[in-house]
Amino acid sequence: MEQAVRPVPPPTFPVAMNDTPSAGSSAPDERPLYAQLRDQLADDISTGRLAPGARIPSERALSTRYGWNRLTVRQALGELEGAGLLVRRRGSGTYVPGQLIQKNLRGLASFSEDMRQRGLIPSSRVLKQELALLDDDRARLLGVERHEAVFVLQRLRLADNVPMALETAVVPASACPGLVDRTDLDTASLYDILGHDYGLWPDYAQEVVEAVNADPDVASMLGVPGGTALLLTRRLTFAKDYGAFEYGTSLYCGDKYSLGLTVRRGQKKREKRSSTTP
């Protein structure tokens, strides 16, 4: 399994960066000014002069450094953001993305297990912990009647105190009596609790992945601009001798996650050629 590099405090902007994008070139650069800055920053990112996690100076600081107007700087940064080379964080600034965490779709690990395996410290903020009723479709998935209560847990998941995902888990209340009253769900693994306390050990799951954009509420919780690309997973988890026991949705920050899986080409049955003896 590939390991994600532990995030480090954002380094300062490198002093070694060229003060002018065309430095060292004797021929005049006829490209638009924004393209010169865009390409210079892209080169600094690709060569490692701007390391993953580095914070980019503000538009005003870059404008002062190069003597160009802020619209020129904004256009350069906007194109780099559109290409995925930079990411804006609300109220914080613009950064070079850190190393992506690869989510293996073939595994069935909890968020806490996944982060610990990568050397990161997982934590959670409980946003919702309640009993509720489901609509017909989700009730049918979990094999409960509409009048039967379910336990709903929504948490903001963090790694080294950085928001990574927004997760919502729904479990039939009859399968986990008393879970709604627990006070340790900000630190404990839900799968560990369901396994140890209720005998519901995850066996396998059916999962669907979609690409979505963050609405204002979700963006605020994840600390990203509205409309940011997210990965949405919907998962129905099964336990042996029980069946479906959890319906979960997860919204992952698109600048922090990639998906990985192994695929194999199906083997076609080879037809035996009959041989005839002359």
Summary of the structure (lengths in Angstrom):
residues: 278
radius of gyration: 24.7
end to end distance: 57.2
largest distance: 90.2
contacts: 751
relative contact order: 0.12
helix: 26%
strand: 29%
